[in-house]
Amino acid sequence: MIEKMSDDKLLKSVLLEVKKEKDQLHIVLLHLKEIYRRRLFTEYNRKTLNEYCVTELGYTRGEAYYRVTAMKLMANSDQIEKAIQKGELSLTAAVVAHDYLTKQPDKSVAKKEEVISKIVGVPISKAKEILSIAPSRPSHSQQKELAPKLKVSKKVLELLNELQDLTGEDQSKLLEVALESKLKQVRKCELKAIRRPSPVQSTRSRYIPQVIKRKIRKRASYTCEHVSMHRGRCTESRNLEFDHHAVPYSKGGKNTLDNLRLVCKNHNTRQFVLDFGAKSLEKNHAEKRARKQIS
């Protein structure tokens, strides 16, 4: 019982428990890192790791945000990971550093380590002063799961504003009418493609005939066909992709009804991890980042 401890034993005990607490945080972050690397949160039909932490691990949205942010910050950096493990970099300081780094053009690991080295072991108020940024905390939009916002270009906004001025109608209604009109055109084109013979395709072409796509969409009821081990079938109906499920395309998979399925982006990525491993996914992402920097 803590109440019966001597003063000396109580002070030594609290030091030990704090050490355990810091070690445990580091272990939790390592678990989250590997879950993200394997995209395992998709097996619970969760769109993000943050959502998984809230619904499956019981964290509040703020707690989930701080831990996922710290995990991503220490990714690919032994220096930052050790700072977190030793308790020299708190979750709050990690979020402050992350907010600062997101505004910097240099996204390299070296830049992350340079910033962290300036705030390791210092009080959070001093860390904010060093980075010359306002006090940081998860914004309302970060803490609350919201439906994805539609991102439109400046030109689209100008056209919407002009059309609204001319018609007096709500912008959402104008978008709805425009999208319905475009969807009718696409459906007509798809029907025409079904009626005429599909072009002769090489057995190794990635081209999927429209008639096959249409049948798959109908079979899937326009929702993701992935069935997770923990939460059953996914209900996502946006950002759907065609996945060579039974046999991957690179391993000879064909564009047939039996080999293709309709899946959301998250579950398509998870299937890639299952087929080729998390390291292959990381390699692909690294190559994309390199190409982006060159361009």
HUDAFEN-V312192 format. One record per pair of residues at least 6 apart in sequence whose ideal C-beta (glycine too) atoms are under 6 Angstrom apart, sorted by the first residue. I is the first residue (numbers start at 1). J is the second residue. D is the distance in whole Angstrom. If there is no record, write none. Layout:
i=I j=J d=D
i=I j=J d=D
This chain:
i=22 j=87 d=4
i=26 j=84 d=6
i=26 j=85 d=4
i=29 j=70 d=6
i=29 j=71 d=5
i=32 j=71 d=5
i=33 j=71 d=5
i=36 j=49 d=5
i=37 j=278 d=5
i=38 j=273 d=6
i=38 j=278 d=5
i=39 j=269 d=5
i=39 j=270 d=4
i=39 j=273 d=5
i=41 j=49 d=5
i=41 j=52 d=4
i=42 j=266 d=5
i=42 j=267 d=5
i=42 j=270 d=4
i=43 j=228 d=4
i=43 j=229 d=5
i=43 j=230 d=6
i=44 j=52 d=6
i=44 j=56 d=6
i=44 j=230 d=5
i=44 j=231 d=5
i=45 j=228 d=5
i=45 j=231 d=4
i=45 j=234 d=5
i=46 j=52 d=4
i=49 j=68 d=5
i=50 j=64 d=5
i=50 j=68 d=5
i=53 j=59 d=5
i=53 j=64 d=4
i=54 j=61 d=6
i=54 j=64 d=5
i=61 j=143 d=4
i=62 j=138 d=5
i=62 j=143 d=5
i=65 j=138 d=4
i=65 j=142 d=5
i=66 j=91 d=4
i=66 j=95 d=6
i=69 j=95 d=5
i=69 j=98 d=5
i=70 j=91 d=5
i=70 j=94 d=4
i=73 j=80 d=6
i=73 j=94 d=5
i=73 j=98 d=5
i=74 j=80 d=4
i=74 j=81 d=4
i=74 j=84 d=6
i=76 j=109 d=5
i=77 j=109 d=5
i=77 j=113 d=6
i=79 j=113 d=5
i=80 j=116 d=5
i=83 j=89 d=4
i=83 j=120 d=5
i=88 j=120 d=5
i=88 j=121 d=5
i=89 j=120 d=6
i=92 j=124 d=5
i=93 j=119 d=6
i=93 j=124 d=6
i=93 j=127 d=5
i=95 j=136 d=6
i=96 j=127 d=6
i=96 j=128 d=6
i=96 j=136 d=5
i=97 j=115 d=5
i=97 j=116 d=6
i=99 j=136 d=5
i=100 j=131 d=5
i=100 j=133 d=5
i=118 j=130 d=5
i=119 j=127 d=4
i=119 j=130 d=6
i=160 j=171 d=5
i=163 j=174 d=6
i=164 j=171 d=6
i=190 j=210 d=6
i=193 j=210 d=4
i=194 j=211 d=5
i=198 j=209 d=4
i=201 j=207 d=5
i=208 j=242 d=6
i=208 j=255 d=5
i=216 j=260 d=6
i=216 j=262 d=5
i=220 j=262 d=4
i=222 j=237 d=6
i=223 j=235 d=6
i=223 j=237 d=5
i=224 j=234 d=4
i=224 j=236 d=4
i=224 j=263 d=5
i=224 j=264 d=4
i=224 j=267 d=6
i=225 j=261 d=4
i=225 j=262 d=5
i=225 j=263 d=6
i=226 j=234 d=5
i=226 j=263 d=5
i=226 j=267 d=4
i=227 j=233 d=5
i=236 j=264 d=4
i=239 j=264 d=6
i=239 j=265 d=5
i=240 j=262 d=5
i=240 j=264 d=6
i=241 j=268 d=5
i=242 j=260 d=5
i=243 j=261 d=5
i=243 j=263 d=5
i=243 j=268 d=5
i=243 j=271 d=6
i=244 j=253 d=4
i=244 j=259 d=6
i=245 j=261 d=5
i=246 j=259 d=5
i=247 j=253 d=4
i=247 j=259 d=6
i=248 j=275 d=5
i=253 j=259 d=5
i=272 j=281 d=6
i=273 j=281 d=6
